[in-house]
């Protein structure tokens, strides 16, 4: 079940995400290619995607 939009997310909270068999296989292959655990791979990929979105929106580095 997705988180409703009116519920704020918690910083540094570990959220569990479920994947199907095909998605799990793809993530494991990609994680093994870069020599990381699947958890590390997902975290880094998510952070990289967020940085790209922020830089495209012109908000990078504004804290």
Helices and strands as residue ranges (DSSP letters): H 21-33, H 38-57
